[in-house]
Every structure is written in C-alpha cells, then in structure tokens.
Amino acid sequence: MNAPLYNRDILALAVATADYLPFADARHRVSKRAPLCGSAIILDLDTDAAGHVSRVGMHVEACALGQASAALLARHAPGLGLAEIRGARAAIADWFAGAGDLPDWPGFDLLAPARDYPARHGAILLPFDAAIAALEDQAAAA
C-alpha cells in the first residue's frame, strides 16, 4: 500500500476522542490493554433497554491509529448491539488476516494503510474489544 500510515485524516480522528470524554455515571466501565503494543483504553458505555449502545465515553492511551479506531467506534456504535459490534470486530480481524474485504464500518477505510503493520492491529481492535466486554457485562447483568 502506498498511502502513508499516519496522515491528516487519521490525526483528525485521533484528536476526536476528546469528543467522547469518560462519564462518572456510566453503567458499564471496561479497562483493556493491547499486550503487543501496550495501548490502553477505559471505555464507558451506556445501553438502552434493548441492550444497544446509547452513549460512549473513553480515555485512550494509544498510537494515533488506536485513537482513530476508538473515535470511529464512539461515533458509530450508538444504536448497535453486541452482535453487530462482534461482527464488526470479526470483520476487521479477518481483513487484517487477509481473509476478508475492507470492513463495512463507517470511516474504516481511513485505517486501511495499517493493514500492512501487524504491530498496530491490536491498538485498532482494542476499542472494539472493550465495547464487546462492556456489552457482555451488560448482557450478563440483564
């Protein structure tokens, strides 16, 4: 791939995590760390009565790619449930492994240059892993 790994669009997404600050009254709070790169996220998530994401807040300590992925998750997860987030995460992992097409997640095409950098994959998947954990927690509590 000839596209630069870090570009203006990715950096703009990375700073967009500031639009999704943690909130003290979160129904679900999950902390996750990517073992390979050390990226970390604290994800606050609220759900509606049907178990769909209604609000997302976060604190992200990751490279710009991990932060961009977190911003994309926060923007597009509201209204989705556990199955949809799991499906998106699986599609991203398959695509990273060369076993699928570019994931159908809004804005994810901006992260396409990262496919050639396996050391960054954990940071990109981390927000989805945290959301899955929070939604599983919500399902177990129901």
N, C-alpha and C positions, 0 to 999 in steps of 0.2 A: 504494500500500500504506500502511496506517495504522500498522503496527507500528513501534516505534522501531528505529532502526538498531542501536543498542547497548542491550542490556538485560541483566538479571541472568543469564539463561541463557548468553548469548554470553560475558559476562565470566567466568562459571564455567568454561566450556570453555577460554577463553584461558589461565587460570591452570593448567589441567590439562596444559599442555605440560610442566610441571615433573615430571610423572609419567613422562616419556619422555626422560630425560637422554641425551646422547651417550655412546657407549661406545668405549673405546680399541681394542678388538679387532674392530671392525666389518669385515665382509667387503666392504662397499660404502659409500663415503662420497661424497656429492654435495653441492656448493655451488651454489645457484641464487639469482638475484636477479630480481625483477619490475621491468622497466625503467620503467614508468609511475610507480609509487609508491615504488620503492626498497626494498620489503620483501625480506628475505633469509632463507634457510634453509640450514642444514647438516644434512643428513639421513644418519643412519647406518642401514643396513639389512642384515639377515642373511636368508638364504634357506635353505630345506631342499633336499634332493637333487632335488626336482621343480621347483625354481625358485619356490616360493611363499614369500611373506614369512613369516618366523618371529620376527623381532624388529625393533623400530623405536626409534631414539633420535634426538633432534634438538635443535638450537639455533635458535630462531626470533626474528627481529627484524622484526616486522610489527605492523600495527594489530591490535586485538582480533579482527577478523573473520578475518584471516590466521592468527592464533594458534588461533582456534577451529577453523578448517578443518584445521590441522595436527593438532590433538588428535583430531578426528574421523577423520582418515586413520590416525593411530597406533593408535587404538582398534580400527578395523575392517579394516585391511589384512592383519593376520596370517591366513594361510591362503589368501590370494588371490595370483594370478599376474599377469604382465604384461598379458594380455588383459583381465582384469577391471578392473585399475587404469586402463588405457587407455579402456575402455568407460565407466567412471565419469567420467573427466575429459572425455570427449567429450559425455556426457550433461549435465554441468554447463555446459560451454561452449555447447551447443545451447540449454539452458534460459536462460542469460544472454542469448543472442541472440534469444530469443522463439520458438525453433523446436522446443521440446520441453516435456515436462512436468517437474515438480519431480523432480530426480534421485532414484533409488532407492538412496540411501546413508544408512545409519542416522544419524539426528540432523541431517541436512542441512536439514530443514525449519526449524531454528532460524536458518539463514542466509538464509532467504527474503527478509527485508527488504532485503538487499544487492543484490538483482536490479536495483533502481532506481538503483543507484550504480555505473556502469561503472568509475569510478576505483578501486573496491575489488575488481573481478573478478580482476585479476592476483594480488593477495595471496591470494585464496581458491583460485585454481588452482595457485599456487606449490607447495604440498606435493605435489600430485598430479604436477606436472611433475618434481619432484625424485625422487619414487618411480619414475616411468617411467624416468627417466635411470638410476637405480640398477639397476632390473631389466633394462634394456637392456644395461648394463655386465655384469651377471651372465650374461645370455644370450650375449653376445659371448665371455665368458671360458670358457663351457662347451664 
